Amino acid sequence: MAGKYDDLAAQIVELVGGKSNVKCVAHCITRVRFKLKDESKANDEAISELPNVIKVMHANGQYQVVVGNIVEDVYDAVLKAGGFSDGGAVDADDDDAAPKGVTDVIIDLISGIFAPMLGTFAAAGIMKGLLALATFLVPSFANDGAYTLLYTVADGMFYFLPVVLGFTAAKKFKMSEFNGMAIAFALVYPTMVALTSGEVVGSVELGFAGTFSWYTTFLGLPLIMPASGYTSSVIPILLMVWFGSTLEHWVKKWMPASMKMFFTPLIVVTVTVTLGYLVIGPIATLITNLLGEFFALLFGLPMIGSILGCTLVGAFWMCLVIFGFHWSLVPIALVNLSTLGYDYVLGSVIAHSFSLGAVLFAMYLKNKDEKFRGIALPAMISAFFFGVTEPAIYGVALPDKKAFINASIGSAVGGLIIGISGAVVYMSGGLGVFNWLSFIDPSGVNGINHMIWAIVASLVGAAVGFAIEFVTYKPEAAK
């Protein structure tokens, strides 16, 4: 049975030079993206005149056909029309015509890996926020079985995020998705996670980088892991899947066909997981520790330490979140809360979710594409009100780059206000608007003064982010 967009797809494939001219095809929010062997063979004018085609663009070595909110249907029809398999990939015999910079490559990888899961990601974030609201209004609800079940719905995807990323990253790196998931399952395996709450069997002091402890060994080599294991982590699984994909491609070159099905996964998963625990994970931990020590020294500078530290942490918080290095600041905050009764680090990032939400709101107002608005709205709500920023970062702001920078500027302004005012948090926990409550002094000395400053910082940061984005954002120029 012919599909609604089969004729359109067939014409597009023909007008880009035929399927023999297509290296691979993918899609984003509004565009079917081709990588062509020879872009001169494509007929821009004819494609632009096709029904449902908004325009044609050339960017980053891609031939992009903008079709708006019907992109998924058109993409599926293009795969069918061209006979493309494996996500639309076909054999390529030359390199991309327009090489990207390192930053573009990283952003393209991260946004491409997160794009398939954005809807579910945003839904989980909103559920988290609704549960936070419910427990704020009715504290006893936190002890109810309904809360436990619903929190499982909300937090399950975040907790097992490496598994989801193992699948999408494997697809991005052209590796077996099941091998990618198998690697991720090993990262979040309960027995391995539980080791971090057991007895320390060894440790080593690395000076400025801190102390590295391990709870078990592999053939005498220490297995160094973060305090909570690798649940909810991002960078370790991405690096492991990238390495695993390289290994898989190499193994397939020499493995006999009769043995590929079983021995390729055996070699790839075993070697990758082992090296992941022994090398990749500890490197990520080392970087996290170094960042923690750096910020501790920064905040400790006399006179300007608090102001400078709060501003820089506010500015770069979302960058740290992307790579999972924001955990480097948590130990500092916990020590402050336990010894001083308050903390100035966590308070410095109060504005980031509000600024990010405001930036998305500006984009939402100016971009009339229904598909984009359908993604931006829940991500905006999740970030602004509930402080769950991952859907907004990975789904909208990071791929746009300018939006990410503008949100970071707003966050920096909020951090500056916190630094100047001297506002601190008196407890950990709470996100979005609920984080304001963390600034209330339980001793009564400062009362709600610090909370007022937190609200001011949040709203000013949001206003700055919104204003810059609203003035500079051009929907037609967004990738």
N, C-alpha and C positions, 0 to 999 in steps of 0.2 A: 504494500500500500504506500503510495507516494506521500511524502510529508509536505507540510505547508511551505517549507522553504527549500525544497529539493531543487526546483528550477533556478532559484536565485543562487544557490550554492554551486550548481553546475556551471552557471555563467561566470561566477567569480573565479572558480578554478581554471576555466578556459582562458579568462582574460588576464590572469596573472602569469600566463605562459604555459598553462597545462600542468598536469600533475608531475611531469618529468622535471619541471622547473622549480618544484617546491622541495625545499630541504626539510622543513618541519612547520607545523602549524599549531598554534595555541590560542588562548583567548584570555582577556582580562575582564574588567567590569563592563566595558562597552565596545571592545574591539576584537575582531578576529585578526590575529597577528601571524603573518607569514614570514619565514626566512626563505628568501628566494636565491637560487643560484645566479640568476641574472635579472636584476630589477628592471633593466631596460626593455625586457620582453613584456612587462606588465603594461596594460592600457589604463592609465589613471582616469582619463576622461570618460571612457566607456563604463568603467566600474562605478564612478561617481554618479552616473546617470541611471544606474540600476535602481529599481524600487527598493525601499527600505535601507538603502545605503546613504549615510549622512555625508561622508566624505572619505577621502583616502589620505593617509599620512605616511611619510618616510621618517623613521626615527630609530636610532640605536641599532642600525643594521637590520631593521624589521620593516616589512611592508604591511601597514596597518589599515584594515578596512573597518571604519567606524559604523556600527549598526545599532548602537543604543541598547535598550533593555531586552532585545530579542537575541542578544549575542550567543547565549547558550544553545538556542535552537538552531541558529545559523551555523554555529561551530559544528554541532553534531551532523548537520546536513553536509557540511564541507568535508568532514571525515568520510562520510558515506560516498559523496560524489567523487572524491579523489582516491578512494580505496586505501586511505591512510589507516595505519594500525598503531597500537601502542601510544595512545594519546596524540595521534596525528604525526608521529615522527616517521621520516623516511630517510633513506641513505643520503649522506652528504659527502661530496667529494672535494669541497674546498672550504676555506675558513670564512667567517663572517666578514662582510665588506667593511663594517665600521666597528673597530675595536672599542671597547668600553674601558673607562678608568676603573681602578680598584673599587672606589666607592660605589659606582654604578653597578658593578658586578655583585657586590655584597648586598646592596639594596634589592637588586633584581632577584637574587637567590632567596633572601629572607621573605620578601613580599610574595614571591611565587610559591614558596613552601607553605605560607600561612593562608594564601588566598582561598584554597578549597574548603577550609574549615571555618571561615569567618562567620557564617550564619549561626552555626552551633556554638561557636566561641562567644559571640555576642549574647546569645540566649542564656548561656551559663553565667555570664557576667551579670546580666539583669537579674537572674534568679538569686545570685549571691546578694545583690543589693536589696532585693525584696525581703530576703530572710533577715538581713541586718536591720531593716526597718521594722519587721515583725518583732524581733527580739528586743528592739529599743522600746517599742510601744507596749509589748507584753513580755517582760523578762523571763517569766516562767515557761514560755513557749520553747526556750532553748533546751528544756529537759523533756520535751514531748517527743514521742516516737515519730510524729509527723515531721517535726523539724529535722530529725536525724535522716529520714528518708529523703526529704527535699534537699537537704544539704549535700547528700550523696549525689543527687542530680546536678547540683550547682558546682560542686568541687571536684567531682570525678574526672572531668575532662582536664582540669588544671593539674590535678595530682598526677594523672597518667599522661600528661602532655607529651613526654618523650615518645610514647607509643604512637600517638597521632602523627607527630613530626617524623618518626621513623618511616611511616608509610608515605607521607607527602614528600619528604626529602628524597627518599629512594626513587620516587617517580621523577622528581626533578633531576636527579643525577643519573637517570636511566639505569637503575639497579632493580633487582627483584624486590617488589614492595614487601613481600613476605620475609625476605632476608632482613630488610630494614626494620620491620616490626620485631623480628626475633632478637635483633641486637638491642632494640629499645626495651623489650620485655626483660632482658638480662640486667638492664640498668636499674629497673624499678622492682626487681624481684624481692618479695618481702623478706626473705632470709638475709639478703645483702643489706637492705635498708635497716633491718633490726640490728645488724652488727654495730652500727654507730652508737647504739645505746648500751653496748656491752662494755667489757673491761678493755682498757688500753693495753696492748701487748708491747708497744714500742713507740718511741717518739724521737724526733730530731729537731734541734734548735737551729734555725737558719737566720738568726740575727734579725735584721729589719723585716724579713719576710715572715717572721713569727715561728711558731712551733707546729710541726707536722706530726700528727699522731696516726697510728693505724691499729686496727682491731683484729687483723688476721693477715696471713701472708700467702703468697702463691709461689711455691717452690723456693721458699726462703726470701722472696722479694715482697716488700711491704705493699699492702693494698690501702692507699690513702684515699679517703673519701670525705666529702663535706659532712657536717654534723647531721644533716637530715637526709643523707644519701643524694641520689640524683633525681628524685621525684620533682616534678614541676620545672626541671631545668631545660634549657634550650641549646646552648652552645655545645656541650659535650656530645649530645646525640647528633647534631648537625655535622660536627667534625668526624665522628665515628662513621656515619653513613657515607660521607664523602670519601673517607679512606676505604671503607668497605666496597664502595662502587668501583674505585680504582683497582682494588684487589680482585673483585669479581670479574671485571673485564679482562684482566690479565690471566686469571685462572681459566676462563672460558677459551682462551686462545690455544691452550695446550692440553686441556682435559679431554680425554677420549669421549666421544658422543655417548657411548653406552654408560658412562659413569657421571656425566654432568649433572643429572637430576639430583643425585644424592650427595656426591662428594664436593660439588661446588658450594652448596650451602654449608656443608660441614666445615670446610676450610675457611670460607669467608666469615661466617658468624663466630666461629671459635677464635680465630686470629684477631678479628676486629674487637670483640668483647674483651679479650685478654689485654690487648694493647690499650684499649680504652680505659680499663681500670688501672693499668700500670703506668701509662704515659699521659694520655689525653686528659683524664680527670685530674691528676695531680698538677698538671700545668695550669688548668683552669683555677684550681684551688690556690696555686702560687700567685697568680695574677690577682685573685680576689683578696688575698692577704696583703699584698703590696699596696693595693688601692686603699684598703682599710688603714694601714699605717700612714699612708700619705695624707688622708683626710684627718686622721687623728693629729698629726703634726700641724696641719693647716689650721684646724680649729684652735690649736693650742698657742698660736701666735698672739703675742700681747697686743692689746688695743684693737687691731683690725681683724684678728682671727675669726671671730664670730660672724662679722659682716661679710668678709671675703669668703669664708667657708660656706655660709648659708647661700650666698649668691651663686657660687660655683656648683654646689650640690644641686641647687634648684635648676641651674642651666643644663647640667649634664645628667640629671637623674634618668631621663628616658633613654639616653644612650646606654647607661649602666643597666637599665632594665632589659634592653634588647639582648645584651650579651650575658645577662644573669649575674653581673658583677655588683648589682645593688646590694647583694647580701654582704658585701665587704663592710658596709656601714652598720649593719645590724648589731654585731658584737659591741661596737662603740656605744650605740644607743642603749643596749641592755646593761652595760657596765654603768653608764650614767644614771639610768633609772634605779639601779640597785644601790649605788653609792651616794648619789646626790639627791635622788628622789625626783629628778626631772631630767629631760634631755633636750638638747638644742639641735641635734642632727635630724631626727625624724620630722621636727617642725618645719625645717627648711624646705621641704618638698610639698608642703600643703597645697600650693597653687598649681602643681603640675597637672593634676587631673581636671581642674577647672579651666585652665588655659587650653588644654587639649580639647575638652568638650566645646569650649567657645569657638575654637578654630574650626572644628567640624560643623558647628552651627552656621558659621559664616559660609563655609563651602556648601552646606545644605541649602542656604538661601539663594546662592548664586548659580548652583548647578541644577538644572531642571531635568536632568536625566533620571528617570524613575528607578532604574536599576541602582545607580549610585546612591540616590536618596534612600533607597530601601536598605542599603548597607550602612550609610552614614548615620541615619537617625538612631537605630538601636545602639550603635557604637558610641554615639554622642551621649545618650541617656546613661549608658553604662559607665562612661568616664566621668561626666559632670556630677551626677547625683550620687553614684555609688562608688566611684573611685577605682573601678576595674577598667584599666586602660589598655590592656593587650589588644582587644579587637580594634580599638581606634588607632593604636600605634601601627600594628602590622597590616591592618586592612585598608586604612585610608591615609594616615599622615606620612608614614615612612615611604610608601611608593611615590608620594607627591614630592617628598624632600623639603620643598619650601614650607609646606604646612607643618612638617616636623620641626623645622628650624623656628618658625613663628611661635609654635606652642612652647618650645624651649625658652624663647625670649620672654614670653609671658611668665613662665615658671621661674625664670631667673629674677624677674622683677618682684615676684611674690617672695622669693627667698631673700632678696635684699631688704624688703620691708620687715620680714621676720628678724633678720640680723640686726637691723637698726633698732627695732622695738624691744629686742631682747626676749621676745615671746618664746616659751618652751612648752613641751608636752609633759604631762605628769603620769601618763600611762601609755602603753602600746596598744595597738588595735584600733579598729575603726577606719573606714575609708570614705572618701568623698565628704559629703556634708556631715557624716557621723564622726569624722575625724576632728571636727571642731570641738567636740566634747572632750577630747584628750587634753585640751588646753585649759580646762577648768582646774584651778588649784584646790585640791581637796582640803588643804589646811585652812583655807579661807583668807590667807594673807593677800593673795593677788586676785582672789575671786574669779570673776569672768573677764578681767582685763585682758589676759593673754588670748582668750577665745575671741574677743572683739578684734584684736590685732590679726588673728588667724583668718577671721571672716574678711577683714579689710584686704589682707594679702591675697586671699583667694579671688575676691571679686575684682581687685585691681589687675591681678595677673590675667584673669579671664578677659577683662576689658582690653588689655594691651594685645593679647593674642588675637582676639576677635577683630580689633581695629586693623591690625597689620594684615591679617588674612583677607578681610573683606575688601580692603583697598587693592591688594596685590594679586588676589586669586583670579585667574582666568581659566574657566572650565575647559575651553577648547585647547589650552596649552598643557593641561594635566595629562600625565602619561596614563 
